[in-house]
Amino acid sequence: MFRTIILVALAGVLILPGKSLVAQKVRTRIVIGQSLEDNEAPEPGKLHSPFGIDFDSAGNMFIAELEGGRVHKLDRRGVLTRISGDGSKGYTGDGGPAAKATFDGMHNIAVTPSGDAYISDAWNHCVRKIDGATGIISTIAGTGKAGFSGDGGPATEAMFDYVMCVSLNPANDRLYVADLKNRRIRVIDLASGIVTTVAGNGQKGKPADGAVATRAPLVDPRAVAVDSKKNIYVLERGGHALRVVGPDGTITTVVGTGTAGNAVGDALQTQLRSPKHIGIDGKDNVLIADEANQRILRYDPGQATVTAILGKGVEKPNRGLSKPHGVYFHTDGTIYVVDTGHHRILRVIGR
């Protein structure tokens, strides 16, 4: 049975002049994890530091844990099954059953409608795949060693440096990778297995608006997502900003001043604080897990505005959100939040 909790959006948040945003109560339900009392400290239960979720076409939720080192499947009946990882850190299991594999620092998971699961195995510097039909695990990108190489060739021979996020395009035929320490966004053609760079030149810095994305620096690309118009959104944690690579290959900052803070309203005057993840909703709005502000934001590209849809803007041990590392939009219109610090997954109601 789901437990219902109430979170207040926008409380304690600076609203920029000229923007009328009304605070309102938002209902959420705990999909899996703990319901905490006021004086109860969060401890790992069924989940241990979940970082990423995604769904297959049957409605099964796949959950990747950072500290727990496991991949779970939660079916529509609420039955949780471990499908990979045993909690230990390592880089083993390729070519065999995923249940016997080990990982080191899973940060994200992307799942195709058929149930193939792609995992960012961050500290192994690679992307792993669990075949939905056979349950066999393999490495589809990276060598297991940090570095940069391989563009234009097979992703299995390329080198990455901290794979922080993987994201499928709407057609599910291209996998985008946030290659953090290489300061690049790379893409793998899933038919050919070839990897290329679509943003970042390896240098650290704020890209100039209108620059060719592959020739521009990036601060630290933490997450990536693609909308239905083929816009590639890049979230930067240390850059406190959201940028977009348009279909013409140029990059532009669309959210954030570059300085940490908590203001919302006009997109370019909005302040983020160490944001961690993004998702695209059914209207091509961008959902932002603004982790250090303990909130979920929505960026509307058409209006160039940002609104807070969940979270109080301050962390409290047992109330609100705690270190939200993931936000996901399901095709049924539901928003899900990975409430990492509370070791649980939330479903947002009425949004």
Secondary structure, 3 states (H helix, E strand, C coil): CCEEEEEEECCCCCECCCCCCCCEEEEEEEEECCCCCCCCCCCCCCCCCEEEEEECCCCCEEEEECCCCCEEEECCCCCEEEEECCCCECCECCCCEHHHCEECCEEEEEECCCCCEEEEEHHHCEEEEECCCCCEEEEEECCCCECCECCCCEHHHCEECCEEEEEECCCCCEEEEEECCCCEEEEEECCCCEEEEEECCCCECCCCCCEEHHHCCECCEEEEEECCCCCEEEEECCCCEEEEECCCCEEEEEECCCCCCCCECEHHHCCCCCCCEEEECCCCCEEEEEHHHCEEEEEECCCCEEEEEECCCCCECCECCCCEEEEEECCCCCEEEEEHHHCEEEEEECC
